[in-house]
């Protein structure tokens, strides 16, 4: 079961765009590979971008328009699938 990931950077560009970088981990702190990350617009819940975590749990999503987002992650074989 997947719980949380840490966002490590939000890099703004002159055009008011950003890239989200993070690491997906489970409750033990172990990296989760092949997790599906979804970036949703915070107020409308519209899907803006998606990514898949690498072997070490890292992911990159973007470029994104500047704004507020909700991120979700689902690991292969997790109970929520």
C-alpha angles and dihedrals in degrees: 000000000000122000119165146349132202122239109220104181145012109191114193119206127202091260090062093257129133142193122219118214124181150139125248114218136172127230091279092054094251117143116255116217125203093018114158110235119197123193111205128186103252100229101036100028087225113159107249102169143346137204141176123231119242128232090280093048094254121139139177125204124183169318089258131178112253110270147092119304141185116216126204129184131196123189122214109264094014120148091249093061 
